[in-house]
Amino acid sequence: MRIAVTGGRGFVGSHLVSALRAAGHGVRTLDLANGLDVCNSQVVHSALADAQVVVHLAAWADLYEAHRDPVRAVRVNVFGTAVVAGAAQVLGLRLVHGSTACVYGNQLAYPTPESAVPNPTEIYAQTKLAAEQVIQGFISSHNLDATIVRFPGVYGEGLRGALAIARFFERAASDGVLEVHGNGLQTRTPIHVDDLVGGLLRIIERPDVHGLMNLGTSEEVSAVELAHRIRAIVGRGRVEHVAQRLPQTYREIVDWSKAREVLGWKPEISLDEGLLRVWRWWRQRYSVDGLPEAADLSQHASHEHP
């Protein structure tokens, strides 16, 4: 197929582009790094003109930056999505949209299925939910062929510096302080980029898959346990608690059984294995000398740390 990927030079996008090309697909990237703005309708229509599928991953994805500049977050995440969806509708393309598990926010049921009513807790998640609603509008009003994919935080080799895992590795490598918000018992289910890309690839290659779909893992970890695991891998640094970041999602774990049943997909990379891969990449990327490839993981403590 001929596939266009917005945000194709980003963390997830670049991994997906490589996987698509390895699978034999023709790929074009649309990325701000190339001077191509998803909010520019003329640019987007031109970039998508010869595609069959557009995978929309371009987003203002940093929670802290979205909080500092909510207008820009809305422009990119909501208006930019409307531009991409509009171009896909006019050109007759299928749209695969990368959303986030953040839209679920704090829920009553876990793992959270696609049928749950979203309850986002902060501006970034609100913009991503608004983007989903724009796409749903194009589906109902203009018969847009679209799939919306929700997934948790993504990590792996080449990860974004804004992620907690990246910040923890950076602080530990410099023998610094790994800051954990509040008591650190808030949980997440980080998914390795290779697992996520494998799921996205199956969705892209299945034109019969529509609507909402979760991709995720069942390996739930608290913030404080994650910090201690990374400190143990690196072999130095110290964990300290700081004021709770508010608003806060206190638990995040999605039900990905639909992906297993429909796609035959499941995550393959455990968190321990994934963190070791990141550390090996980190040591090479940032020339971290004088530290082992990985310390003994049995040293890491559980989430019950004070």
Secondary structure, 3 states (H helix, E strand, C coil): CEEEEECCCCHHHHHHHHHHHHCCCEEEEECHHHCCCCCCHHHHHHHHCCCCEEEECCCCCCHHHHHHCHHHHHHHHHHHHHHHHHHHHHHCCEEEEECCHHHHCCCCCCCECCCCCCCCCCHHHHHHHHHHHHHHHHHHHHCCEEEEEECCCEECCCCCCCCHHHHHHHHHHCCCEEEEECCCCCEECCEEHHHHHHHHHHHHCCCCCCEEEECCCCCCEEHHHHHHHHHHHHCCCEEEEECCCCCCCCCCCECCHHHHHHHCCCCCCCHHHHHHHHHHHHHHHCCCCCCCCCCCHHHCCCCCCC
